[in-house]
Amino acid sequence: MKLASYWLDTAKPFAGAHAGPVEGRADIVVVGAGFTGLSAALALARRGASVVVLEAGKVAAGASGRNGGHVNNGTAHDYAGLAASLGAEHARALYHAFDAAVDTVERIVREEQIQCDFRRGGKIKLAAKPAHYDKLARSFEILNRDCDPDTELVPRERIREEIGSDAFFGGLLYRKSAMMHMGRFGAGLADAASRAGARIVEDAPVTALTRLQGHAHRVVTPKGTIEAAQVLVATGPSREGPFAWFRRRLVPVGSFIVVTEPLSPAQLDSIMPTRRTATTSKYIGNYFRISPDDRLIWGGRARFAMSNPTEDAKSGDVLRAQLDATFPQLRGVRLDYCWGGLVDMTEDRLPRAGEHEGLFYAMGLSGHGAQMSVHLGQRMARVMAGEAGANPLAKLDWKAIRFNYGTPWFLPLVGAYYGIKDRLE
């Protein structure tokens, strides 16, 4: 079993990076070459701006290349609860932003001819307990009536039409959701940005930022220094660099994934006959889908720990047990991949985008980022070009998380808390 991302291992890496040095001036410096930064770079370069993308590692090798491969609409929240806390109008606008995000990904894939197996198959959210189905049903009444008529409630007696397991008590179907190969999309998006004129520099972490005037900054890297009229911070869950203000507002949470050997058509039909993306309703739940080459990609929080080879392997054991419990028919199937990544979680699990002290930013995608990262990159490019109303998250404030000053020492406590909620609720 490889302790490596299936997406990165089965995609041709981006080959158009500039070696450096980093010097001179640019209209825009983008910090981070994940989906957010690359999408923004593409849009800004298309507008004629000179764009330099600085990536601490390799293109799309962080969260963008280490996720579950879902491109889902719908927020991380129960829609009824979101409407109650934010108001119906604001909740509806946020929900529709996630719809638009899937459309944005599809448009870029089509326009740039990115071969990444993009497919709209829908998503099923699965109720892990009878009470969870009741909650989904209450939320569905409001969601379907006021916001998304393309949703459908699937009762327990029909759940095997969707999932070949007795572990679930019904589900909520979202028809707009999609999936794609994340490694191929990341490399294709970087190729598109490069063709448009953006200069992408790998192995160039930002070590210092000095504000000059207005939005202008001097940006320092080990490969040199560059001055930019505007800077977009798209670092995701990175814990490095001069970005303490953002780190106070984010918690990096590990998420882990295993991938089976290729399965037969009969095995695939027995577990996921509709081939949708799937998520479960527990706080420490699972998410899964079928890969383009007929493997089951099975992920989840597994353990509240930071990703590294040791923790990835331990989490893989937890995921194996969860997979066997959900799909007993797959017991004994070989696992070919296991890896982990970091999710940049906000306190309320809603993403953030805006401006702070002259720096533009988009991050905090909270485990629902594949589509919103691409969408926010495009939208923040419009904001930086002077279209302030393009930011769909402008109404959300962003307060620091209490006691969050650096190393997330509290993650085991958070894991224990959510584990208790899963048992009790």
BABAKE-760337 format. One record per atom (N, C-alpha, C, O): x, y, z. Coordinates in steps of 0.1 Angstrom, whole numbers, plus 5000, padded with zeros to 4 digits. Each point is the difference from the previous one (the first is absolute). Example, Ala and Ser with C-alpha at 12.3 -4.5 7.8 and 13.67 -1.06 7.14 Angstrom:
513249435078499150125000500950125000501050005007498650114986500950115000499250115008500550115001
***
This chain:
500849885000499250125000500950125000500950025008498850074983500850134999499550105009498850035001502050035007499750125008500150124992500950085002498349944988500050114991498650024994499249925000500650214996498750044994499849934987500850014991498149925008499649934987500050114989500449974989499050155014499850104990501450054994500150014988500950015021501350054996500849884993500850034991499049855014500749894995499649964986500749944992498050095004499549964987499750124991499249984990501550135012499950114991501450054996501049985007499150074981501250054995500350145007499150084999502049945008500250125007500150124991500449994988499350135017500250124992501450024997500949995009499550044979501450014996500450144996501150024994498050085008500350134995500550105010499950124998500549835014500450095010501350074997500949954993499250185011501250084998501049975011499649995012501750004985501049985010500350125009500649985011499150134984500350135007501250074993500349954989500350155016499750055014498750085000499450034990500250005023498850085002500550155002500750035009498950054981500650145001499150094992499149964993501250175008499350104992498750045006499850015012499250024979498750055004499049924992500249944989498650055017498849934993498850075005499950075010499149924981498750065004499449925012499550065010500649814989499449915011501049905004500749944991499550035022500649885005498949925007499350055009500749824987499049915006500949915009500949944995498750045018500749915009499349875001498950005006501649904987499449875001499549954986499350074993501249825003499649944987499249885001500249904994498850115015498949905000498950054991500250104992498649845009498950044991499650155001499750064990500349995022499650145002501050104993499650084992501749905011501050094994500149984985500150104993499849785002500149984986498850054992500150064989498749925017498850064994500150154999499650064990500850005021500150155000501150044990499850104993501349835006501150044991499549994986500350094992498949815005499549984986499150124997500150064989498949975020499150114997500750144999499750084991501349945018500750135000500950014987500050114994500749785003500850014987499150024988500450074991498449875009499150024989499650154998499750044989500350035022499750145000501250094996499950124999501249814999501250084995501050045011501050074998498849885015500950045011501249914999500049894995501150165010501249925001499949935014499950075010500249804990499749925012501149915003500549934991500050065021500949915005499449925011499550055010500549824989499549915010501249935008500949944994499150085019501149955008499549885008499050015008501649874990499549885007501149945008501249994996498549995017501049955010500549864996501249975002498049954992500349864996499949994985500650064992498549845004499749974986498550044997499250005009500550024978498750044996499049905004500149884998498850165009498949925004500349885008499349905000501850115007500549885008499550015015500249905007499250214997499450005013498649955001499749904994499450185012498649965001499449974987499149914999501350174991499349984986500349874994499149954993502049985010500349874995499949895010500549894997498950145014500049895011498649995006499849955011499250084981498649995005499349884995500649914994498050095008499349884996499550004985499449904996500850214997499650004986498650034997499449984989499950095021498650044999499950144995500950095004498249954988499750134996498550035003499150004991500650015022498650005005499450135001500750105005498049914992499350125004499449975014500149895006499350225000499549985014501150045010501249974997498550095014500950045010500349895009499449894999501550135011500349905010498950005011500149915008499050174991499050025010498649944997499749994988499649975022498649984999499350134995500250115006499149894982499550124995499050085009500150125000499149805006499050075009500750075011499650115004501549835002500850065010500750134995500150105007500449894981500750114994499150124998500350125003498449854992499050104998499650075013499850125001500149795010499750065013501050095006499750105006501649874991501150085006500350124992500450105006499549894981500450124991498950074994500150114995498749835005498950064993499849934987501049964994497850035001499749924988500750064988500549934992499550205007500650064988501549984999500549964989500250065022501449985000500349854998501049974993498349945014500349864998499749964986500849924994498250135000499749964986501150054990500449934991500150195012501150054992501349925001500749974990499649995022501249915002499849874993500949954994497949995008499849874993500150014985500649914994498950205000500150014986501450034996500449974988500450095021501450024996500749864998500949994992498749915016500649874998499549934987500849934994498050105003499549964987500850064988500449934991499850205011500850074989501449955000500650004989499949965022501449955000500249874992501049994993498049925008500049884991500050044985500749954992498450155005499950054986501450064996500449984988500350095021501250064997501149904996500750014990499349885018501049894997499749944987500949984991497849995006499649944987500450094989500549964989499350175012500350104989501550004997500450004989500450005022501450014998500549874993500950004991498649895014500449874994499750004985500849954992498050105005499650004986500850104991500549974990499650165015500750104993501549974998500650024989500049925021501549985000500349854995501149964999497849974998500149864995500949925010501049934995498750075018500849935010499549855000498849985003502049934995499649865000500149945015501049955004497950075003500149965015498849925004499749995012499649954978498949915003498950075008499449945009500350184988498950085007498749934996499749984988499550005022498749934997499050055011500249995012498650054983498950035010499249885002499349954991500850005021499249875004499150025012499349915003500850215003499250025012500749955013501049934999498550115012500549965013498949955009498950065000501449845008499049955009500650025014501149955003498250125006500450025014499249895008498850004999501949915008499549885006499850025015500950045007497949934997499750005014500549885008499649894997501350145012500649895007499249955012500249895006498750184998499149975011498650044996499950094991499149855015498650044996499850145003499350074993501249995018499950145004500650094989499550114998501649844996500650084990499150014987500050114994499349785003499150014989498950095003499550084991500049925021498950105003500550144999499250094995502049945008500650134999500150044985499750114996500849794996500150024986498650034994499950094991499149845013498750024995499550145003499350074991500949985021499650135004500750114992499450104995501949885003500850094992499550004985500050104994499749785001499649984986498850094997499950064990499149945020498850074997500350154997499450064991501550005017500350144997500950024988499850084992501249835007501050014989499349984986500250084991499049825008499349974987499050114997499950034988499450025022499050104997500650144997499550074991501549975016500550135000501350024992500350124996500449775001501450034995500449904989500650044990499149835011500649904990498949904997500049905007499250124983499049904997500549884993499349904998502050094999500749884995500449915010500749904997499050125016500349905011498849905001498950034996501549865010499049895002500349925012501149975003497950005005500149925012499949864996499049964994501949955011500049864997499849935013500949995009497949954993499749935013500849875001500649954990499449995022500849885002499649894991500949924995497950065002499549894992500650014986499949904992500650215004500550024986501550025000500650024990500149985022501350045001501049914992501050044995498649835004500949914992499950034985500949944993498350145003500150054986501250094998500550014989500050055022501150085000501349945005501150024995498849915017501149955007499849865004498949975006502049934991499849865004500549975014501049935002498350135008500449985013498750025009499150074997500949855014499050025010500350105011499350005010501850074988500550095011499250145000500250085009498949944982499450134999498550005000499449904997500050215007498650015003499250094991499050065003501649964985499550094990501050114996501249995004498450104988501050104995499350114993498850004997502050105000499650124993500950024987501250005001498150004988500750004987500150144994499050075000502249974997500350134994500449974985501149944998498150104992500349964987501150094992500549954990499850175016501050084993501449965002500950054993499449875017501449975004500749924989499449934991501950075010500949944989501249945007500150005012500849954979501349945005501050024989499650034988501749965015501050014990501349945006500149985012500950014979501349955004500850135004500350084992500049935021500650125005501450034995500450124998500449785001501450024995500050054986500850094996498449854995500050044986499450144999500450084991498649955017499450145000501050105004500250114994500649865017501050105005501050034990500450114998500249784996501050024989499450084988500750084994498149885003499350074988499750155003500250084991499449955021499850145004501350085000500050114996501149835009501350064999500450034986500550104997499349804994500350024986499250114994500650084993498249935010499150114995500550135005500150104992500249925021500550125005501350044994500250124997500749785001501350034993499850044986500750104995498449844998499750044986499550144999500350074991498949975019499550145000501050105004499750124999501549845006501150095002500450015015501050075003498449855006500450005014501349935001500249904993500750155016501349935003499949935013499850065010500349814990499949915012501349965004500849944993499550095020501349975006499849905011499450035010501249854989499949905011501150015009501050074997498949875015501150005010500450145004501150035002497950064999500250145003499150055011499150084997501149875015499150045011500250155003501150054999497850025005500150145004500550015014499449945009501750134993500650005014499850145006500150015013499550094979499850145006499150084991500149984987499150105018499250094993500150145006499950025012500350084980500050145004499150084992500150014988498950055019499050094993500750134996500750065009499249984979500650124995499050125000500250095007498849904986498950104999498849944994500049934990498850105016498849944995500049855001500249945010499750004978500049854999501449954996500249885000500750214997501349964996500949945011499950045012500849854985500949935010501349964993500149984988500950015021501349944997499949865005499749985012500549924979499949865004501349934999500750014990499749935021501449945001499849855000499249945007501749994985500149854999501449965000500950094998499549795005501449954998500550024986501250004998497950024992500550014987500150154995500250034989499550065021500150144997498850085005499249955006500850184990499050095005499350074988500650034990498149985011499250074989499150105006499549985012500250124981499050105004498749984992500149984988498850035019498749984993499050115003500050045012499250004978499050105003498949945009499350075007500449804991499049935008500549865004500849944992498850015019500349865004498849935004499150055008500749824987499049915005500649895008500849934995498750055017500449895008499149894999498850005003501749894991499249884998500749875005500249914993500250105019500949905006499349885006500649905004498150114997499249895006500549975014500150105008500149774996500449975014501450015003500549955010500350124982501550015002500250065014499450105004501649855003500450055013501350084999500550035011500050004978501350074998499750144995499050034994502150055007499950134994499450115009499549975011500650164985499650115008498550024999499550114997499749795007498550014999499349975013499049925000501650135011499449975013498650045001499249935007500450184987498650055001499049894995499049985006501449964983499149904994500149875009498949935002502250035003500149885007499250015013499549895005500450235001499150015012498649974997499249975009500450034979498649984996499749864993498949974996502149955003499949874994500649895009500950025008498449864991500649885007500349904990499149964992502150005007500449894990499649865006500549965010498549984983499549875005500449894989499850024988500849875017500349904991498849924994499049985007501149994981499049924993500849894993501050034994498549855006500849884995499249924990498749995001502049944990499349934989500749874997501350005000498049904997500549884994499349974987498950044998501849884993499549974987500249854998501149955002497949984994500149864997500749974987500350094992499949785006500449954987498850024991498950025004501349974982498950014991499049895003500349895002498450154998498949915003499349954987500050074990499449825011499249954988498750074999499650065009499849944979498750064998499049955010499150085005500949794999499049955009500350055014499050035007502349994997500350065013499550145001499550055010500850034979499650145000498450015001499550095007499849834985498650005001499449975013499050045005501849875003499549965013500250105010499350005011501650104987500250105010499550144996499450075009500749974979499650134995499450004986500650044991498249905008499449984987499850134992500050004988499850125019499850124993501350084997500050104993501149865013501350064998500150155004500650074993498649975017500150135005501150035009500749905004499550225001500850025012499149985012498850024999501849945012499249985012500750055012501250005001498050055008500550055013499149945011498849984997501750015015499149955011499850115010500650105000498449885008499450115009500750025013499750095007501349824997500650015012501050125000500550044989499850015023501150115001501349944995500750064992499649825013501349934996499549894990500049895004499650164985499449914990500949964989501250015001498249944988500849964988499550064988498950054999501949954991499750054986500649904990501149955003498250024986500549904991499450024986499050064998501749884993499650004986500849894992500949945006498850044982500749914991501050084991499650114995501649845004501050074991499849974986499249924996501550164995499849974985500549864996499549954990501449995018500449864997499449905009500649905003498250135002499249905007500549965014499849885004500750215003500449985014499150075009499350104997500549855016499350075010500950095007501049965005498750174995500850105007499250045013498950054999501749915013499250005012500850095010501249975003498250145002500750095008499250045013498849965001501850115008499450045012501050075009501249994998498350075013500950065010500849895007501250025002498349865000500749895006500650035013499649935010501350164991500650035013500350164999500450054990499450015021500350155000501550025003500550025011500249974978501550015000500550074988499350004990501950055010500650064988500549894991500449895005499650134982500449904991501649994999500750104999499849785002501449964998499949854997499049945003502150004992500049864996499549915012499249914997501250125015499649915011498550025003499349905001500350225000498650025002499149964989498949955002501650064985499249964989499849855001498949954998502149975005499949865001499049955011499249914998500950165014499149975011498650034996499149925003500750194990498750044996499449914989498849974999502149974993499649914990499449875006499149944995501550025017499449885007498650035005499149924999500750215006498650045004499150004988498849955001501650104988499250014988499649864994498949984996502149935005499849864996498949945008499149934994500950095019498949945008498750064997499049935000500950204998498850074996499449954987498849984998502150004992499649954987499549865001498949984994501749945014499649865001498649995007499249924997500650175013498750005007498950054991498949955001501450144990499050064991499749914988498849984996502349964998499849914989500749875003501149974995498249945012500649875003500449924988500949925000498550114989500349934987501350034995500549934991500250175014501350044996501149955009501250044998498549895013501049955009501049914992499649924992501750115010501049934993500550074988501149964994498250145001500550084989501250075003500150065011500949944980501350075003499950155000499250054992501550025017500150145000501350044993501149955004498950134985501250044993500550135004501250034998498050065007500550145004499450045014498949965004501950115003499650065013500850135001501250014999498050105004500750135002499150095009498949975003501750145001499350105008500250144995501050024992498250075012500250144996499450095011499449945010500850194989499450095010498950084994500050044989498949975019498950084997500150135007500250005013499650124981500150135007498650035005499250064992500549905020498750015006499850145007500850045008498150034989499650115007499149965012499549895000500350205009499249975012498649964996499449925007500050154983498649974997499949924987498949984995502249975000500149914988499550074987499549934991500650205009499750084988501350064994500850045008499449964979501250054995500150155001498950075004502249994994500250155001500850054988500949934995498750195001500850074990499850155002498950045004502150044993499950145003501350074999500949964993499350145016501250085000500350035015499150045008502249954995500450045014501450074999501049954995499050185009501250085000500750004987501249985000498150034989500650014987500249874993500450004989499449895018500149864994498749954997499149995008500749964980498849934996500249855004501149955000497849985002500149865004498849924997498950064998501349815001498949914999500549865005501049954996498350005015500449885007498949965009498950055000501449855009499149965010498949914994498850015004501549904987499049934992499449895007499049954996501550015015499449915010499549874995498949955003501949994988499649874995499149994989499649904995500050225000499150014988500650094989499450084995501949905003500850104993500349984986500450094993499449795001500449974986499450104991500650054991498149975011499250094991500150145004500250094992499749945021500150145005501350064998500150124998501049805003501350064998500150064986500550114998499149814992500050054986499150124998500450104994498449895012499150114999500550135006499950114994500649885018500550115007501250064994500250135000500649794994501250054992499550094989500550114998498549854995499450084989499350135005500250114995499149875016499350125006500950105006499850124998501349845008500950095006500950074989500450115002499749834987500750064989499150124995500550114997498249885003499150114997500050115011500050114996500149855016500150095011501350094999499950125001501249814996501350074998500050094988500850095000498349884991499950084988499150125002499750084991499749935021499250125003498549975002499250095002500449784996498649965001499749955014499949885003499950215007499949965014498849915003500149915008498850104984498949925002500149864996499049925001502150044993500249864995500349905011499949884998500450175014500349905011498749955006499350085007500449794992498849955005500049985016499049975006502250055000500149985014500250135007500450005012499450114982500350145005499350025013500550085009498349864994499250035012500549935012499550035011501449884987500549925012501150075007501050034993498949995020501250055007500949885003499649894998501550145008501049895003500850035012501050075000498549885011500750025013501049895003499849894995501250145012501049915004499449895009499050035007501549854992499549895009500750005013501350015001498049995010500650015013501049895003499849884996501350165010501149905004500749944988500849915001499050144987500649954988501250094996499850104993501449875012501250094999501149934992500950074996499049815000501149944993499749854998499149964992501649955014499849864999498649965006499750045011499549894981498749975004499949895011499749884997500850155015500149915011498649945004499949895006499050184990498749965004499349904991498949965003501849994987499349914990499549875007498949964997501949985012499549885006498750025008499149925000500950205006498850045008498850024991498949955003501350114985499050024991499549864994498849984999502149934999499649874995499249935010499049934997501450085016499249935011498650065001499149935002500850204996498750075001499149954989498949975003501650034985499149964989499749855000499049964996502049965010499749865001498849985010499249914998500850165013498949995009498750054994498949945002501150174990498850044993499549904990498849984999502149954994499649894991499349895008499049944994501550035018499449895007498650045006499149915001500850215003498850055007498950054991498849985003501550084986499050064991499449904990499150044992
***
